[in-house]
Amino acid sequence: MSSWKGCKAMRTLRVGALVLAMVAGLLGLPAPASAAPGTNYAVDDPFSAPRTAWWREARFGMFIHFGAYSWWGGQYRRPDGTLCQDAEWIKLRCSIPWPEYEAAARQFNPARFNADAIAQLAHDAGQRYIVITAKHHDGYAMWPTRTNPWNLRDHSSFDRNRDILAELKRAAEARGIKFGLYYSINDWHHPGTAGDGAAYKQNMYAQLRELVTNYRPAVLWFDGHSPSWWTLPDAEALQASLRAMDANLIINDRVGKSRTVDGDHETREREAQIPDAPWDGAPWEQCLTTGNRWGWTRYDVWKPARQLTRTMLDVAGRDGNFLLNIGPNDTGAVPEAMADSLRGIGRWLNAAGHAEAVYGSSYAGLVADPAWGAVTRKADKLYLSVYDWPAAGTPLHLTAHDPFGITAARVLGGTQRVTWRAAGDGWDITPSGAATNATATVIELTVALPAAVTGTGTGLNARYWTNTTFSGAPAVTRTDPTVNFAWRTGGSPAAAIPVDNFSARWTGFVQPQFTGPHTFLTVSDDTVRVWVDGQLVIDSATPHAAKVDKGTITLRAGQRYPIRVDYTERTGEAYLKLIWTNPQRRQRVVQTSQLYPS
């Protein structure tokens, strides 16, 4: 049960969603999916869908913060003579009057912006996708938008015949790099953000239509999602409209309210926010700066390649993507020291086959994250990226989460002998020589793993009631192939089921693919309870906002276990996913092949 509960609030929010639908129609946008009973907004499972496969495998991307704020170089001299320092937030945090900020933007001339050089830098760094700020919070559009003159073509000293987004898209895709766009939902410059933001939202929809239809980005990376006028129904309608324009778009969680149920993936910032393990309930991405700020500042200090490379490996070892930011200066050029840090990462990736430890890799699962480095996995290979190389004869210990064998071991790019032996709660891996790389030396282990038992299931029995007590005859009975639903504020399981105050029960059997501990996770709003083999694995029966719950049970491969999932929706948003993971496999929605009706 979210903060949007309550009949009066829900009437207001649903009216907001209808307004956005009307706005979309006026602007020629595809209409959002019908916000009515029977609507399920879950398009696929981002953990396993072909749509998101390239993103999950890419692991490493380039973020670019660049806009009118770059002209200031991070410094503003106030009328009283004091110096205020900031970057992309300099307008707000330094209280620069709009006439002064607009006058500076009129002088902005990034004539040295070289899309080929930037795309080549991303290529040299080993980055597989680029996300550039099309519009930050100051509302300044970095493309020739037709919606208002507050943009790089019409309000700058830049060449009116150039379009840096089009230039960068061409340069990136020519090098096999996916192209993405950042867009701030908030806009300090547009007067329509007052009140409920309805006037501004019309402008926003028009701009997003331009961006999607003109540039065909692979990723839309939203930010500025915190204003109170940006509601959950707003996000619901926007996502539906965007997916109607391009079903393959990858959208981050800040399209909504930065929750696990929003968009395709969770977004994290800053080193302190790197999780210790894979994010529960959604794929995730860590975005960090090459220096200390997102936008360019004259006084920034750049992080060394060694530090950034290890961060990339830590993130990959926890099943995340690493989106590393650069900030071109006021002329559009990338500071050389910043570029050097990125090239250093690329040199590591291109040496000794190290790229195998990153691209297409996943959370190791089989072993714990070690203190001496990071571990990633690809099929039957474990890649041990060792930061702290042991003294001669001293082993590196791996704590095992599940039994597995080792059949071979080698140092990538080296010839030294590597031995292994079972020890305590896992394995001791002992290299015979010195480290081959000061950033991280990679040991490749070939491991013996059990084959997955692939079932022939068709889903679970599903029953839906028009009450929250599971009482009386169900209004709808069917077989659901998975439990993967995003009904949100306007949808429901079927036309016969209202958008509020309904319940659902799924029953049947679940067949694990591997023997050992299985963690079941639910992402839900409102309540959910899950029984497996008669054991209550998840008990989240108190109405709540969108949240993740989990529980673990030991199961045997190939055996069919009774499963029951009870769910209720009171008022507000409705959402439920049933996910599982075990040491042999990363998270994903429990697949149809492993579910059987009673």
C-alpha positions as CSV (number, residue, x, y, z in Angstrom):
1,M,0.0,0.0,0.0
2,S,1.7,3.2,-1.2
3,S,1.5,6.8,-0.1
4,W,-1.1,7.2,-2.8
5,K,-3.8,5.2,-0.9
6,G,-7.2,6.9,-0.3
7,C,-10.2,7.4,-2.5
8,K,-9.8,11.1,-2.9
9,A,-6.2,10.9,-3.7
10,M,-6.8,8.1,-6.2
11,R,-9.5,10.1,-8.0
12,T,-7.1,12.9,-8.4
13,L,-4.3,10.7,-9.7
14,R,-6.5,8.9,-12.2
15,V,-7.7,12.2,-13.5
16,G,-4.0,13.1,-14.0
17,A,-3.4,9.9,-16.0
18,L,-6.4,10.8,-18.2
19,V,-5.1,14.3,-18.8
20,L,-1.8,12.8,-20.0
21,A,-3.6,10.4,-22.3
22,M,-5.5,13.4,-23.8
23,V,-2.3,15.4,-24.1
24,A,-0.7,12.4,-25.9
25,G,-3.6,12.4,-28.4
26,L,-3.3,16.1,-29.1
27,L,0.4,15.8,-29.8
28,G,0.0,12.7,-32.0
29,L,1.7,10.4,-29.5
30,P,0.6,6.8,-29.4
31,A,-2.1,6.5,-26.7
32,P,-1.1,4.9,-23.4
33,A,-2.2,1.3,-22.8
34,S,-5.8,1.5,-21.7
35,A,-5.8,2.5,-18.0
36,A,-8.7,0.1,-17.3
37,P,-9.4,-3.3,-15.8
38,G,-7.5,-6.0,-17.7
39,T,-4.4,-3.9,-18.4
40,N,-1.0,-5.5,-17.5
41,Y,2.0,-3.2,-18.1
42,A,4.6,-5.9,-17.6
43,V,6.0,-6.3,-21.1
44,D,8.6,-9.0,-20.3
45,D,11.1,-10.0,-17.6
46,P,14.0,-7.6,-17.8
47,F,16.2,-10.2,-16.1
48,S,15.9,-12.6,-19.0
49,A,14.2,-10.9,-22.0
50,P,15.8,-10.7,-25.5
51,R,14.9,-7.0,-25.4
52,T,17.4,-6.3,-22.6
53,A,20.0,-8.9,-23.4
54,W,22.4,-6.5,-25.0
55,W,22.2,-4.2,-22.0
56,R,22.8,-7.0,-19.5
57,E,25.8,-8.2,-21.5
58,A,27.4,-4.8,-22.1
59,R,28.3,-4.2,-18.5
60,F,30.1,-0.9,-19.2
61,G,28.9,2.4,-20.6
62,M,29.7,6.1,-20.9
63,F,27.6,8.8,-19.3
64,I,28.0,12.3,-20.6
65,H,26.8,15.4,-18.6
66,F,26.9,18.4,-20.9
67,G,24.8,21.5,-21.2
68,A,24.5,25.2,-20.7
69,Y,25.8,24.8,-17.2
70,S,29.1,23.7,-18.7
71,W,29.8,27.3,-19.7
72,W,30.3,28.3,-16.1
73,G,33.1,25.8,-15.5
74,G,31.7,25.2,-12.0
75,Q,32.2,28.7,-10.7
76,Y,29.8,31.7,-10.2
77,R,30.9,35.1,-8.7
78,R,28.0,36.5,-6.7
79,P,27.3,40.3,-6.8
80,D,28.8,40.5,-3.3
81,G,32.1,39.1,-4.6
82,T,31.8,35.7,-3.0
83,L,32.5,32.6,-5.1
84,C,29.9,29.8,-5.4
85,Q,31.0,26.5,-6.8
86,D,28.8,23.8,-8.4
87,A,28.4,22.0,-11.7
88,E,25.1,21.0,-13.4
89,W,23.1,22.4,-10.4
90,I,24.9,25.8,-10.4
91,K,21.8,27.7,-11.4
92,L,19.8,26.5,-8.4
93,R,22.5,26.1,-5.8
94,C,24.2,29.4,-6.6
95,S,20.9,31.3,-7.0
96,I,21.9,32.7,-10.4
97,P,19.1,35.0,-11.7
98,W,17.5,33.7,-14.8
99,P,18.4,36.8,-16.9
100,E,22.1,36.2,-16.0
101,Y,21.9,32.5,-16.6
102,E,20.2,33.0,-20.0
103,A,22.8,35.6,-21.0
104,A,25.5,33.1,-20.3
105,A,23.7,30.4,-22.3
106,R,23.6,32.8,-25.2
107,Q,27.5,32.8,-25.1
108,F,27.7,29.0,-24.9
109,N,29.6,27.8,-28.0
110,P,30.8,24.2,-27.8
111,A,32.4,24.3,-31.2
112,R,35.1,21.8,-30.2
113,F,32.5,19.1,-29.5
114,N,33.8,16.2,-31.6
115,A,31.4,13.3,-31.7
116,D,33.9,11.0,-33.4
117,A,36.5,11.7,-30.8
118,I,34.1,11.0,-27.9
119,A,32.8,7.8,-29.5
120,Q,36.3,6.7,-30.1
121,L,37.2,7.4,-26.5
122,A,34.2,5.2,-25.4
123,H,35.4,2.5,-27.8
124,D,39.0,2.8,-26.5
125,A,37.7,2.6,-22.9
126,G,35.7,-0.5,-23.7
127,Q,32.3,1.1,-23.2
128,R,29.5,-0.6,-25.0
129,Y,26.8,2.2,-24.7
130,I,26.6,5.9,-24.4
131,V,24.0,8.0,-22.5
132,I,24.2,11.8,-23.0
133,T,22.1,14.5,-21.3
134,A,19.5,15.7,-23.8
135,K,18.0,17.9,-21.2
136,H,19.1,18.5,-17.5
137,H,17.1,20.1,-14.7
138,D,17.8,23.7,-16.1
139,G,15.5,22.7,-19.0
140,Y,18.1,23.6,-21.7
141,A,17.6,21.2,-24.6
142,M,20.8,20.0,-26.3
143,W,19.0,19.4,-29.6
144,P,17.0,21.6,-32.0
145,T,13.6,21.1,-30.3
146,R,10.6,22.7,-31.8
147,T,8.8,23.1,-28.5
148,N,10.5,26.2,-27.2
149,P,13.6,28.4,-28.0
150,W,15.5,27.4,-24.8
151,N,17.9,25.1,-26.7
152,L,21.4,24.8,-28.1
153,R,20.4,25.8,-31.7
154,D,18.2,28.9,-30.8
155,H,19.8,30.1,-27.6
156,S,23.6,29.9,-27.9
157,S,26.5,31.0,-30.1
158,F,26.9,27.4,-31.5
159,D,26.6,26.6,-35.2
160,R,22.8,26.5,-35.9
161,N,23.4,23.8,-38.6
162,R,24.9,21.3,-36.1
163,D,23.0,18.8,-34.0
164,I,25.4,17.2,-31.4
165,L,22.9,14.4,-30.6
166,A,22.6,13.3,-34.2
167,E,26.4,13.6,-34.6
168,L,27.1,11.4,-31.5
169,K,24.5,8.8,-32.5
170,R,26.1,8.4,-35.9
171,A,29.6,8.2,-34.4
172,A,28.6,5.8,-31.7
173,E,26.7,3.4,-33.9
174,A,29.5,3.4,-36.5
175,R,31.7,1.9,-33.7
176,G,29.1,-0.7,-32.6
177,I,28.2,1.4,-29.5
178,K,24.5,1.7,-28.4
179,F,23.2,5.3,-28.1
180,G,21.0,6.5,-25.2
181,L,19.6,9.8,-23.9
182,Y,19.2,11.3,-20.5
183,Y,16.1,13.4,-19.9
184,S,15.1,15.3,-16.8
185,I,11.4,15.2,-15.9
186,N,11.9,18.3,-13.8
187,D,12.5,21.6,-15.5
188,W,13.4,24.8,-13.6
189,H,13.0,27.0,-16.6
190,H,9.6,26.1,-17.9
191,P,6.8,28.1,-16.2
192,G,4.4,25.2,-16.5
193,T,5.9,23.3,-13.7
194,A,3.8,25.3,-11.2
195,G,0.9,23.5,-9.5
196,D,0.2,20.1,-11.0
197,G,2.6,20.6,-13.9
198,A,0.0,19.9,-16.5
199,A,1.2,22.7,-18.9
200,Y,4.7,21.5,-18.6
201,K,3.8,17.9,-19.2
202,Q,2.4,18.8,-22.6
203,N,5.8,20.3,-23.5
204,M,7.6,17.2,-22.0
205,Y,5.6,14.8,-24.1
206,A,6.3,16.7,-27.2
207,Q,10.1,16.8,-26.5
208,L,10.2,13.1,-25.8
209,R,8.3,12.3,-29.0
210,E,11.1,14.3,-30.8
211,L,13.8,12.4,-29.1
212,V,12.4,8.9,-29.6
213,T,11.3,9.5,-33.2
214,N,14.3,11.5,-34.4
215,Y,17.2,9.8,-32.5
216,R,15.8,6.3,-31.9
217,P,17.7,5.8,-28.6
218,A,18.3,2.4,-27.2
219,V,18.1,3.8,-23.7
220,L,16.0,6.5,-22.1
221,W,17.6,7.5,-18.8
222,F,15.3,9.6,-16.7
223,D,16.1,11.9,-13.8
224,G,14.5,14.8,-12.0
225,H,11.6,12.6,-10.9
226,S,11.1,14.0,-7.4
227,P,8.6,16.9,-7.8
228,S,5.3,16.3,-6.1
229,W,3.5,17.0,-9.4
230,W,5.1,14.0,-10.9
231,T,2.8,11.1,-9.8
232,L,2.7,7.4,-10.2
233,P,-0.1,7.6,-12.8
234,D,2.0,10.1,-14.7
235,A,4.8,7.6,-14.8
236,E,2.4,4.8,-15.8
237,A,1.0,6.8,-18.7
238,L,4.5,8.0,-19.8
239,Q,6.0,4.5,-19.9
240,A,3.0,3.1,-21.8
241,S,3.3,5.9,-24.4
242,L,7.1,5.4,-24.8
243,R,6.7,1.7,-25.2
244,A,4.0,2.2,-27.8
245,M,6.6,4.3,-29.7
246,D,9.4,1.9,-29.3
247,A,8.8,-1.5,-27.6
248,N,12.6,-2.1,-27.3
249,L,13.4,1.0,-25.2
250,I,15.3,0.3,-22.0
251,I,14.0,2.7,-19.3
252,N,15.4,3.3,-15.8
253,D,13.6,3.5,-12.5
254,R,13.5,7.3,-12.4
255,V,10.8,7.4,-14.9
256,G,8.6,6.8,-11.8
257,K,9.7,7.3,-8.2
258,S,13.0,5.4,-8.3
259,R,11.5,2.2,-6.9
260,T,12.2,-1.4,-7.8
261,V,8.8,-1.5,-9.6
262,D,9.6,1.4,-11.9
263,G,11.1,1.1,-15.3
264,D,13.4,-1.8,-16.3
265,H,16.3,-1.3,-13.9
266,E,17.4,0.2,-10.6
267,T,19.7,3.2,-10.7
268,R,22.5,3.9,-8.1
269,E,24.8,6.8,-7.6
270,R,28.1,7.3,-5.8
271,E,30.6,4.8,-4.4
272,A,28.7,4.6,-1.1
273,Q,25.6,3.3,-2.9
274,I,27.3,0.3,-4.5
275,P,25.4,-2.7,-3.1
276,D,27.3,-5.7,-1.5
277,A,25.3,-8.1,-3.7
278,P,23.0,-8.1,-6.7
279,W,20.1,-5.8,-6.3
280,D,17.0,-7.6,-5.2
281,G,14.1,-7.6,-7.6
282,A,15.5,-5.8,-10.6
283,P,18.6,-5.5,-12.8
284,W,20.7,-2.5,-11.7
285,E,23.2,0.0,-12.9
286,Q,25.8,2.0,-11.0
287,C,26.5,5.5,-12.4
288,L,29.7,7.3,-11.1
289,T,31.8,10.2,-12.1
290,T,35.3,10.1,-13.5
291,G,36.1,13.1,-11.3
292,N,34.1,14.4,-8.4
293,R,31.3,16.2,-10.3
294,W,29.0,15.2,-13.1
295,G,29.3,18.4,-15.2
296,W,32.7,19.9,-16.0
297,T,34.4,22.1,-13.4
298,R,37.8,23.8,-13.7
299,Y,38.9,22.5,-10.3
300,D,37.9,18.8,-10.6
301,V,40.3,16.0,-9.9
302,W,40.1,12.8,-11.9
303,K,40.1,9.3,-10.5
304,P,42.9,7.0,-11.6
305,A,42.2,4.2,-14.1
306,R,43.1,1.6,-11.5
307,Q,40.4,2.7,-9.1
308,L,37.8,2.9,-11.8
309,T,38.7,-0.5,-13.3
310,R,38.3,-2.1,-9.9
311,T,35.0,-0.4,-9.4
312,M,33.8,-1.8,-12.8
313,L,34.9,-5.3,-11.7
314,D,33.2,-4.9,-8.3
315,V,29.9,-3.9,-10.0
316,A,30.1,-6.6,-12.6
317,G,30.7,-9.2,-9.8
318,R,27.4,-8.1,-8.2
319,D,25.5,-8.4,-11.5
320,G,25.4,-4.7,-12.2
321,N,26.3,-2.3,-15.1
322,F,28.8,0.5,-14.7
323,L,27.9,3.8,-16.3
324,L,30.9,6.1,-16.0
325,N,30.5,9.8,-16.5
326,I,32.5,12.4,-18.4
327,G,31.8,16.1,-18.6
328,P,33.1,17.9,-21.7
329,N,34.2,21.5,-21.0
330,D,32.7,24.7,-22.1
331,T,34.1,24.4,-25.6
332,G,32.8,20.8,-25.9
333,A,36.2,19.2,-25.6
334,V,36.9,16.3,-23.2
335,P,39.7,17.2,-20.7
336,E,42.7,15.1,-21.5
337,A,43.3,13.9,-17.9
338,M,39.7,12.6,-17.8
339,A,40.2,10.8,-21.2
340,D,43.4,9.2,-19.9
341,S,41.5,7.6,-17.0
342,L,39.1,6.0,-19.4
343,R,41.8,4.8,-21.8
344,G,43.5,3.2,-18.8
345,I,40.4,1.1,-18.2
346,G,40.4,0.1,-21.9
347,R,44.1,-0.9,-21.7
348,W,43.3,-3.3,-18.9
349,L,40.3,-4.8,-20.7
350,N,42.3,-5.3,-23.9
351,A,45.2,-6.9,-22.1
352,A,45.6,-10.7,-21.6
353,G,41.9,-11.5,-22.4
354,H,40.7,-9.6,-19.4
355,A,37.5,-8.6,-21.3
356,E,36.2,-12.2,-20.7
357,A,35.8,-11.3,-17.0
358,V,33.4,-8.4,-17.8
359,Y,31.4,-8.6,-21.0
360,G,28.5,-11.0,-20.8
361,S,29.5,-11.9,-17.3
362,S,27.2,-12.3,-14.3
363,Y,27.2,-12.6,-10.5
364,A,29.3,-15.7,-9.7
365,G,26.6,-17.0,-7.3
366,L,28.7,-20.1,-6.5
367,V,31.1,-18.2,-4.3
368,A,31.1,-15.3,-1.9
369,D,32.5,-11.9,-2.9
370,P,36.1,-12.1,-1.7
371,A,38.0,-9.4,0.2
372,W,41.0,-9.7,-2.2
373,G,39.2,-8.9,-5.4
374,A,36.1,-9.6,-7.4
375,V,34.6,-12.8,-9.0
376,T,32.4,-12.9,-12.1
377,R,31.0,-15.9,-14.0
378,K,30.4,-16.9,-17.6
379,A,28.9,-20.3,-18.3
380,D,31.4,-22.8,-16.8
381,K,34.1,-20.2,-16.1
382,L,34.8,-18.3,-12.9
383,Y,37.0,-15.2,-13.3
384,L,38.9,-14.2,-10.2
385,S,40.1,-10.6,-10.6
386,V,42.7,-10.4,-7.9
387,Y,43.6,-6.9,-6.6
388,D,45.8,-8.1,-3.6
389,W,48.1,-10.7,-5.1
390,P,49.2,-13.3,-2.5
391,A,52.7,-14.0,-1.4
392,A,54.4,-17.0,-3.0
393,G,52.7,-20.2,-1.9
394,T,49.8,-18.4,-0.2
395,P,46.4,-19.4,-1.4
396,L,43.4,-17.3,-2.4
397,H,40.4,-18.7,-0.6
398,L,37.0,-19.0,-2.2
399,T,34.0,-19.5,0.1
400,A,31.5,-21.7,-1.7
401,H,27.7,-21.1,-1.7
402,D,27.1,-24.4,-3.5
403,P,29.1,-27.5,-4.2
404,F,31.1,-27.4,-7.5
405,G,34.2,-29.0,-8.9
406,I,37.3,-27.4,-10.6
407,T,38.8,-29.0,-13.6
408,A,41.3,-26.3,-14.8
409,A,42.9,-23.1,-13.7
410,R,45.1,-20.5,-15.4
411,V,46.3,-16.9,-15.2
412,L,45.0,-15.0,-18.2
413,G,47.9,-13.9,-20.3
414,G,50.4,-15.9,-18.2
415,T,52.0,-19.3,-18.1
416,Q,52.4,-19.8,-14.4
417,R,51.0,-22.9,-12.8
418,V,47.8,-22.5,-10.7
419,T,46.8,-25.3,-8.2
420,W,43.6,-25.8,-6.3
421,R,42.4,-27.9,-3.4
422,A,39.2,-28.2,-1.4
423,A,39.6,-26.3,1.9
424,G,37.2,-25.7,4.7
425,D,34.1,-24.0,3.3
426,G,35.3,-23.8,-0.2
427,W,38.5,-23.8,-2.3
428,D,42.1,-22.6,-2.0
429,I,43.5,-21.4,-5.3
430,T,47.3,-21.0,-5.3
431,P,49.2,-19.3,-8.2
432,S,52.9,-20.1,-8.5
433,G,54.2,-16.8,-9.7
434,A,53.8,-13.0,-9.4
435,A,50.9,-10.8,-10.4
436,T,50.9,-10.0,-14.1
437,N,48.9,-6.7,-13.8
438,A,49.0,-4.0,-11.1
439,T,45.3,-3.2,-11.4
440,A,44.0,-6.8,-11.3
441,T,45.4,-10.1,-12.3
442,V,42.8,-12.5,-13.6
443,I,42.7,-16.2,-12.8
444,E,40.3,-18.3,-14.9
445,L,38.7,-21.4,-13.3
446,T,36.9,-24.0,-15.3
447,V,34.3,-25.5,-13.1
448,A,32.1,-28.6,-13.2
449,L,28.5,-27.8,-12.8
450,P,25.2,-29.8,-12.8
451,A,23.0,-29.6,-15.9
452,A,19.8,-27.6,-15.5
453,V,16.6,-29.7,-15.5
454,T,14.4,-27.9,-18.0
455,G,10.7,-28.6,-17.4
456,T,7.7,-28.8,-19.6
457,G,5.4,-26.7,-17.5
458,T,2.6,-24.4,-18.7
459,G,2.1,-22.1,-15.7
460,L,-0.1,-22.0,-12.5
461,N,-3.8,-22.2,-11.8
462,A,-5.0,-18.6,-11.2
463,R,-8.1,-17.5,-9.5
464,Y,-9.2,-13.9,-9.0
465,W,-11.9,-12.5,-6.6
466,T,-13.6,-9.1,-6.6
467,N,-12.8,-8.9,-2.8
468,T,-9.7,-9.0,-0.7
469,T,-10.8,-12.0,1.4
470,F,-10.7,-14.8,-1.2
471,S,-14.4,-15.4,-0.4
472,G,-17.1,-16.7,-2.6
473,A,-16.7,-18.0,-6.2
474,P,-13.8,-16.5,-8.1
475,A,-14.8,-14.0,-10.8
476,V,-12.0,-15.3,-13.1
477,T,-10.3,-18.7,-13.3
478,R,-7.4,-19.3,-15.8
479,T,-3.8,-20.6,-16.2
480,D,-1.2,-17.8,-15.9
481,P,2.2,-18.7,-17.5
482,T,4.1,-16.7,-14.9
483,V,3.5,-14.4,-12.0
484,N,4.7,-11.2,-13.6
485,F,2.2,-8.4,-13.3
486,A,2.3,-4.6,-13.3
487,W,-1.3,-3.5,-13.1
488,R,-0.2,-0.2,-11.5
489,T,-3.0,2.3,-10.7
490,G,-5.3,1.8,-13.7
491,G,-5.1,-1.9,-14.6
492,S,-6.2,-5.2,-13.2
493,P,-6.0,-8.9,-13.9
494,A,-9.0,-9.0,-16.2
495,A,-11.9,-6.9,-17.4
496,A,-14.1,-8.6,-14.8
497,I,-11.8,-7.6,-11.9
498,P,-11.9,-4.0,-10.6
499,V,-8.7,-1.9,-10.3
500,D,-9.0,-1.9,-6.5
501,N,-10.0,-4.4,-3.8
502,F,-9.3,-7.7,-5.5
503,S,-7.4,-10.8,-4.5
504,A,-5.6,-13.5,-6.4
505,R,-4.4,-17.0,-5.7
506,W,-2.0,-19.1,-7.8
507,T,-1.6,-22.8,-7.1
508,G,0.2,-25.7,-8.7
509,F,3.8,-27.0,-8.7
510,V,7.2,-25.5,-9.1
511,Q,10.1,-27.6,-10.4
512,P,13.6,-26.4,-9.5
513,Q,16.3,-26.8,-12.1
514,F,19.1,-27.4,-9.5
515,T,19.5,-29.0,-6.1
516,G,20.2,-26.7,-3.2
517,P,19.0,-23.4,-1.7
518,H,16.5,-21.4,-3.7
519,T,15.6,-17.9,-2.7
520,F,12.2,-16.8,-3.8
521,L,11.6,-13.0,-4.1
522,T,8.3,-11.1,-4.5
523,V,8.1,-7.5,-5.7
524,S,4.7,-6.5,-4.5
525,D,2.1,-3.8,-3.6
526,D,-0.1,-4.6,-1.6
527,T,0.2,-8.0,0.2
528,V,1.7,-11.3,-0.7
529,R,2.3,-14.7,0.9
530,V,4.1,-17.6,-0.7
531,W,4.1,-21.3,0.3
532,V,6.5,-23.8,-1.2
533,D,6.2,-27.5,-0.2
534,G,3.9,-26.4,2.6
535,Q,6.4,-24.0,4.0
536,L,5.5,-20.3,4.3
537,V,8.6,-18.8,2.6
538,I,7.3,-15.2,2.2
539,D,4.8,-13.7,4.7
540,S,4.1,-10.0,3.8
541,A,0.5,-9.8,4.8
542,T,0.4,-6.2,6.1
543,P,-0.6,-3.7,3.3
544,H,2.5,-1.9,2.1
545,A,4.0,0.3,-0.5
546,A,6.0,-1.3,-3.3
547,K,8.6,-3.5,-1.7
548,V,10.7,-6.7,-2.1
549,D,10.4,-9.7,0.2
550,K,12.3,-12.9,0.1
551,G,12.8,-16.3,1.7
552,T,15.0,-19.3,1.1
553,I,14.2,-23.0,1.0
554,T,16.3,-26.1,-0.1
555,L,14.9,-28.0,-3.1
556,R,15.9,-30.9,-5.2
557,A,16.3,-30.6,-9.0
558,G,13.5,-32.1,-11.1
559,Q,11.1,-32.7,-8.2
560,R,7.8,-30.9,-8.3
561,Y,6.8,-29.1,-5.2
562,P,3.4,-27.6,-4.3
563,I,3.4,-23.8,-4.5
564,R,0.7,-21.3,-3.5
565,V,0.8,-17.6,-3.9
566,D,-1.8,-15.3,-2.3
567,Y,-2.1,-11.7,-3.2
568,T,-4.4,-8.8,-2.3
569,E,-4.8,-5.4,-3.8
570,R,-6.6,-2.8,-1.6
571,T,-6.3,0.6,-3.2
572,G,-3.7,2.4,-5.2
573,E,-1.0,0.6,-7.2
574,A,-1.1,-3.1,-7.9
575,Y,2.1,-5.0,-8.7
576,L,3.4,-8.5,-8.3
577,K,6.4,-10.4,-9.5
578,L,7.5,-13.9,-8.4
579,I,11.3,-14.2,-8.9
580,W,13.8,-16.9,-7.9
581,T,17.5,-17.3,-7.7
582,N,20.0,-19.9,-6.5
583,P,23.8,-20.3,-6.6
584,Q,23.7,-21.8,-10.1
585,R,21.5,-19.1,-11.7
586,R,21.0,-15.3,-11.3
587,Q,17.6,-13.8,-10.6
588,R,14.7,-14.0,-13.0
589,V,11.0,-14.4,-13.0
590,V,10.1,-18.0,-12.3
591,Q,9.8,-19.3,-15.8
592,T,6.8,-21.0,-17.4
593,S,8.7,-24.2,-18.1
594,Q,9.2,-24.8,-14.3
595,L,5.5,-24.1,-13.3
596,Y,2.7,-26.7,-13.5
597,P,-1.0,-26.3,-12.9
598,S,-2.6,-28.5,-10.3
